[in-house]
């Protein structure tokens, strides 16, 4: 007896950032896209808080080790969790929007020439990127 194979068609959902069945309609209006984005932000925040692992991070590249130390100390004084390497810092955030806001804050007092980027975290629960219950001060 032959087994019957089935196949499915999926497509990438750019707002939800996940694969979904192709028959589920994508958001069409600005309000639908905003609602999708809000669900994604909430999902990332819940995952960050449940696992203790930041889903997003702000990477700050500085001109010198001295600048990295000074900026890390300032951020830590404001209760941010910072991972410092020689001339760069990683600061965790629960969601993309939170990371973008944190990047704007850091840019306001980082030394001139600092490069600041928001990116998804590559962290695992065993790394020092862990964030328990959020970061903000």
Order of alpha helices (4+ residues) and beta strands (2+ residues): beta-beta-alpha-beta-alpha-beta-beta-alpha-beta
